[in-house]
Amino acid sequence: MTRISWRELFPSKLSQIIFVTYILLFVNQGILVTASQKSDNKYDYNIVTVVLLTEVLKLVISSVLYCREHEPAQLIKEIAMNRKVLLLYFVPAFLYCLYNNLAFINLSSFDPTTYYLLMQLRVVVTGVLFQVIFSKFLSRKQWISLVILTAGCMLKQIPMSHAGSASAAYSIKSQSLDVSTSAILLFIQIFCSCFAGVYNEYLLKNQGSDVNIFVQNVFMYLDSIICNIILLMLNGTLFNAFQYDNLVKVMHYKVLLVMLNNATVGIVTSVFLKTLNSILKTFASALELVLTALLSWILFGIPVYLNTIIAICTVMYAIYLYSQNPVINTTQSKGEEKHDLEELLQIEEV
């Protein structure tokens, strides 16, 4: 077994700061969304409006990053030249639109620890999709790790003696949603994330292979803004969402922190993947689960039961086992490796 060299994993103090910041931002998202809820686990603000404004913020950031090395006119030219790719990005943009809105809904039904544990099932779905669509066959160790991961997620939902705890029902918080409905919505969110990621790989290695990464992000966020506007229209809340009373609720400091944290995640993730490696990403995923459980207990009084501890340990081991032999292309050129990095930058949607 290859020994891990910590100096190689963290070549500088900056890399350590990036690692810690990356973890905190991901943990913060679930905590901040939960903190922005009312006492009945509902939202006082329009969640589609929040997602829309977050995408606008991401668009501004991506445009500024591109314009650091290019003229603004060049960005307009790039968009016009690659308008076909812009249209193709409507597919992942629509999927991420659903994903981001469902994140708010599911965090009103599940506590943050349960939510992040169950979201690890993305590894299972992605692994199966890669085998079916891209013929990247999984090894025996990978299949075993996926089975263990699934079992770990199931363990969280197995009731164990929660001695006299009034908050035991917090595992599924919302009383207005049935458990089966909540599970369906969570799985839809998982599939949206996985299918969007698979489509991104196809897009980045074909029609979008020669497009600047920041321009691709601009395409994604432009299309996502349009998708969220359409969603507001379908809900019949397009005009009401931007009335003064509703905007005041969106401008509450807790909601602003949710949007700012979400937008910052994308930037830090890109730096993380450029400067660090997949081993550290595995460690980060494991630490996120532990910190989420700890902070949820401290901030919201959500108890950490035996099944939660066992589930976290099981999922952590499964992720580590899977990461030892991740699903990758067997033959890649240097250009394709660059595209894989670009793909990762966009798959990390929150």
Secondary structure, DSSP 8 states (H G I E B T S, - for coil): -----HHHH--SHHHHHHHHHHHHHHHHHHHHHHHTB-TTS-BSS-HHHHHHHHHHHHHHHHHHHHHTTS-HHHHHHHHHHTHHHHHHTHHHHHHHHHHHHHHHHHHTTB-HHHHHHHHTHHHHHHHHHHHHHH-----HHHHHHHHHHHHHHHHTTS----TT-TTGGGGB--SSS-HHHHHHHHHHHHHHHHHHHHHHHHHHTTTTTTS-HHHHHHHHHHHHHHHHHHHHHHHT-TTGGGSHHHHHHHTSHHHHHHHHHHHHHHHHHHHHHHHS-HHHHHHHHHHHHHHHHHHHHHHH-----HHHHHHHHHHHHHHHHHHTS----SS--HHHHHHHHHHHHHH---
